[in-house]
């Protein structure tokens, strides 16, 4: 896996309407480790891609998850698993 793919996925996901931020998972386990840094909320393996997010309270959960899956499916092969970790109000830090 190229190191740029995690950054590309993160940018694509956080640019979608309804997505507040990426989320590292309940125990901080979801991320891609790169030299000197980590891309939280994105885990790419040979068999699948996991995306963990916080969404805004006024966003439709299923529609937002579908948009995430569609955006990421164009960048990777294999299934894209989307987990909504939290729902936040606008104006709050995610």
Secondary structure, 3 states (H helix, E strand, C coil): CCHHHHHHHHHHHHCCCCEEEECCCCCCCCEEEECCEEEECEEECCCEEEEEEEEECCCCHHHHHHHHHHHHHCCCCCEEEEEEEEEECCCCCC
